[in-house]
Amino acid sequence: MGFGAIVLLFAVAAGFYGAAIYFSQDARLKRTLRDAPRRDIANVSEREPSKIVGTLAYLGEPLISPLTGRTCAYYEIHVEQYRSDSDNDGYWRTIIRESRGQDFMLEDETGHAIINPVGAQLALTIDSHTKSGSFDDPTDRERNYLISHGQEGKGWVFNKEIRYREGILEANESVAVLGRGVREPDPKGVDQAGGYRSAPPMRLRMRRSQNVPLLISDDIGTLR
């Protein structure tokens, strides 16, 4: 076996290993969220991690997902390019993996919570799958996204074989969150008569802490 073939085997093995790790982590996160007991937002204790499920609402201007142009509070993108050797054996190699998010609100029948996704572990539903290739040019968004990450969709002669996957958290969808929450003054709180109180009521905020991770998913199996 030549040196080039050995290198290719290692590359393919590394690709499968990386994919296996990714999907096993994704499945483990979903399983943890699925099995955790659900609490109403109003009844979350600061003393222990809790799982809440609510409807997502934006806080301020939402993000725009790069590949599909959808408004969202969080997006996750995976871009892979098909590579082949002289024997026409090939594999998919990740060339871009990106995620970005901002604070959002979850509401249930009992109250609302502010969620800070920075540093959280997420398992999103990847609902956008597109490709570009020899006879299928990238869209303007795909082309601009590749360029912004130092990549391009065209090879020496033909377009490169590239596939794009995107998942988002968007307004009005149900989301599950597991982590530790803290209570803080709610600057938008109002009393039952509709007037602002001199001392605002408290609201829940959940974020990743040093000892307790924050898990987030919109997978339907985690929402019960």
C-alpha positions as CSV (number, residue, x, y, z in Angstrom):
1,M,0.0,0.0,0.0
2,G,1.4,3.4,-1.1
3,F,1.9,6.3,1.2
4,G,-0.9,8.2,-0.5
5,A,-3.3,5.4,0.1
6,I,-2.3,5.2,3.8
7,V,-2.9,8.9,4.2
8,L,-6.3,8.6,2.6
9,L,-7.3,5.7,4.9
10,F,-6.4,7.8,7.9
11,A,-8.3,10.8,6.6
12,V,-11.4,8.6,5.9
13,A,-11.1,7.0,9.4
14,A,-10.7,10.4,11.0
15,G,-13.8,11.6,9.2
16,F,-15.9,8.7,10.3
17,Y,-14.5,9.0,13.9
18,G,-15.4,12.7,14.0
19,A,-18.9,12.0,12.7
20,A,-19.4,9.2,15.2
21,I,-18.4,11.5,18.1
22,Y,-20.6,14.3,16.9
23,F,-23.7,12.1,16.5
24,S,-23.1,10.2,19.7
25,Q,-22.9,13.5,21.6
26,D,-26.0,14.7,19.9
27,A,-27.9,11.5,20.8
28,R,-26.6,11.7,24.4
29,L,-27.7,15.3,24.8
30,K,-31.2,14.5,23.5
31,R,-31.5,11.5,25.8
32,T,-30.5,13.5,28.8
33,L,-33.1,16.2,28.0
34,R,-35.8,13.6,27.2
35,D,-35.3,11.8,30.5
36,A,-35.2,14.9,32.7
37,P,-38.4,15.7,34.5
38,R,-40.1,18.9,33.3
39,R,-40.8,21.8,35.6
40,D,-43.0,24.9,35.2
41,I,-40.9,28.0,34.8
42,A,-42.5,29.6,37.9
43,N,-41.5,26.5,40.0
44,V,-37.8,26.3,39.0
45,S,-35.5,26.2,42.0
46,E,-32.1,27.9,42.1
47,R,-30.7,25.0,44.2
48,E,-30.6,22.4,41.4
49,P,-30.7,22.0,37.7
50,S,-34.1,22.0,36.1
51,K,-35.7,21.3,32.7
52,I,-38.1,23.8,31.2
53,V,-40.0,23.7,28.0
54,G,-41.5,26.9,26.4
55,T,-42.2,28.9,23.3
56,L,-39.3,30.9,22.0
57,A,-39.6,34.7,21.7
58,Y,-36.9,37.1,20.5
59,L,-35.3,39.8,22.7
60,G,-34.6,42.7,20.3
61,E,-33.5,42.2,16.7
62,P,-33.1,38.5,15.7
63,L,-30.2,37.1,13.9
64,I,-30.3,36.2,10.2
65,S,-29.1,32.7,9.3
66,P,-26.4,32.9,6.6
67,L,-27.5,30.1,4.3
68,T,-31.3,30.5,4.3
69,G,-31.8,34.1,5.4
70,R,-34.3,33.0,8.2
71,T,-34.7,35.1,11.4
72,C,-33.6,33.2,14.4
73,A,-32.1,33.4,17.9
74,Y,-29.5,30.7,17.2
75,Y,-28.1,29.0,14.1
76,E,-25.8,26.1,13.5
77,I,-24.1,25.3,10.1
78,H,-22.1,22.4,8.8
79,V,-20.6,22.6,5.3
80,E,-18.8,19.5,3.8
81,Q,-16.9,19.0,0.6
82,Y,-16.5,15.8,-1.2
83,R,-12.9,14.7,-1.7
84,S,-11.7,11.8,-3.9
85,D,-8.4,10.1,-4.8
86,S,-7.1,8.7,-8.1
87,D,-9.0,5.5,-7.5
88,N,-12.3,7.4,-7.3
89,D,-12.7,6.5,-3.6
90,G,-14.2,9.5,-1.8
91,Y,-15.4,10.9,1.5
92,W,-17.0,14.0,2.9
93,R,-14.8,16.4,4.8
94,T,-16.1,19.2,7.0
95,I,-14.7,22.5,5.8
96,I,-16.9,24.9,7.9
97,R,-18.7,24.4,11.2
98,E,-20.2,27.5,12.7
99,S,-22.7,28.4,15.4
100,R,-23.9,31.7,16.7
101,G,-26.6,32.7,19.1
102,Q,-28.0,35.4,21.4
103,D,-30.2,35.7,24.4
104,F,-33.9,34.7,23.9
105,M,-37.0,34.2,26.0
106,L,-38.9,31.0,26.7
107,E,-42.5,31.3,27.9
108,D,-44.9,28.7,29.3
109,E,-48.3,29.1,31.1
110,T,-46.6,30.0,34.4
111,G,-44.0,32.6,33.4
112,H,-41.0,33.3,31.2
113,A,-37.2,32.8,31.4
114,I,-34.2,34.4,29.7
115,I,-31.9,31.9,28.1
116,N,-28.2,32.7,27.4
117,P,-27.0,30.1,24.8
118,V,-23.3,31.1,24.9
119,G,-21.3,28.0,25.8
120,A,-24.3,25.8,25.8
121,Q,-24.6,22.3,24.3
122,L,-27.2,22.2,21.6
123,A,-28.9,19.5,19.6
124,L,-30.8,21.3,16.9
125,T,-33.2,19.9,14.2
126,I,-31.2,20.3,11.0
127,D,-34.0,21.2,8.6
128,S,-32.2,22.8,5.7
129,H,-30.2,20.4,3.4
130,T,-28.8,21.7,0.1
131,K,-26.0,20.9,-2.3
132,S,-23.9,22.4,-5.0
133,G,-21.8,20.6,-7.6
134,S,-20.8,20.2,-11.2
135,F,-24.1,21.2,-12.8
136,D,-25.6,22.9,-9.7
137,D,-24.1,26.4,-8.9
138,P,-24.1,27.6,-5.3
139,T,-26.8,30.1,-4.5
140,D,-25.7,33.7,-3.8
141,R,-26.0,33.1,-0.1
142,E,-24.0,29.8,-0.3
143,R,-21.3,31.4,-2.4
144,N,-21.0,34.5,-0.2
145,Y,-20.9,32.2,2.9
146,L,-18.1,30.1,1.4
147,I,-16.1,33.2,0.5
148,S,-16.5,34.7,4.0
149,H,-14.9,31.6,5.4
150,G,-12.0,31.4,2.9
151,Q,-13.6,28.8,0.7
152,E,-15.0,28.8,-2.8
153,G,-17.4,26.6,-4.7
154,K,-15.6,26.4,-8.0
155,G,-12.7,24.1,-8.7
156,W,-10.2,24.2,-11.6
157,V,-13.0,23.5,-14.1
158,F,-16.2,22.4,-12.4
159,N,-18.0,23.3,-9.3
160,K,-16.8,21.5,-6.2
161,E,-19.2,19.0,-4.7
162,I,-20.4,20.7,-1.5
163,R,-23.3,20.0,0.8
164,Y,-24.8,22.5,3.3
165,R,-26.8,21.8,6.5
166,E,-28.4,24.4,8.7
167,G,-30.5,24.3,11.9
168,I,-32.0,27.2,13.8
169,L,-34.0,28.2,16.9
170,E,-36.7,30.6,15.7
171,A,-39.7,32.4,17.2
172,N,-42.8,30.5,18.2
173,E,-41.2,27.1,18.2
174,S,-41.0,24.9,21.3
175,V,-37.6,24.5,22.9
176,A,-36.3,22.4,25.9
177,V,-33.6,23.7,28.2
178,L,-31.9,21.9,31.0
179,G,-29.6,23.8,33.4
180,R,-29.4,25.9,36.5
181,G,-31.4,29.1,36.8
182,V,-31.1,32.2,38.9
183,R,-33.7,34.8,39.8
184,E,-33.1,38.4,38.9
185,P,-35.3,41.6,38.9
186,D,-37.6,41.7,35.9
187,P,-37.4,45.2,34.5
188,K,-40.6,44.7,32.4
189,G,-42.7,43.2,35.3
190,V,-46.1,44.7,36.0
191,D,-48.5,44.2,38.9
192,Q,-51.9,42.7,38.4
193,A,-53.5,46.1,38.1
194,G,-51.3,46.8,35.1
195,G,-49.1,49.5,36.8
196,Y,-45.4,49.2,37.3
197,R,-44.2,48.2,40.8
198,S,-41.6,50.2,42.6
199,A,-39.7,47.0,43.1
200,P,-40.0,44.8,39.9
201,P,-40.9,41.1,40.3
202,M,-38.3,38.5,39.6
203,R,-37.6,36.5,36.4
204,L,-35.6,33.4,35.7
205,R,-32.3,33.5,33.8
206,M,-30.5,30.3,32.7
207,R,-26.9,30.1,31.4
208,R,-24.0,27.8,31.5
209,S,-22.1,27.8,34.7
210,Q,-18.7,26.5,35.7
211,N,-20.1,23.3,37.2
212,V,-23.4,22.9,35.4
213,P,-23.8,22.7,31.6
214,L,-26.7,24.2,29.8
215,L,-28.4,21.8,27.3
216,I,-30.8,23.1,24.6
217,S,-32.8,21.3,22.0
218,D,-35.8,21.8,19.7
219,D,-36.0,18.0,18.9
220,I,-39.6,16.8,19.4
221,G,-38.5,14.0,21.7
222,T,-37.1,16.4,24.3
223,L,-40.2,18.5,24.7
224,R,-42.3,16.3,26.9
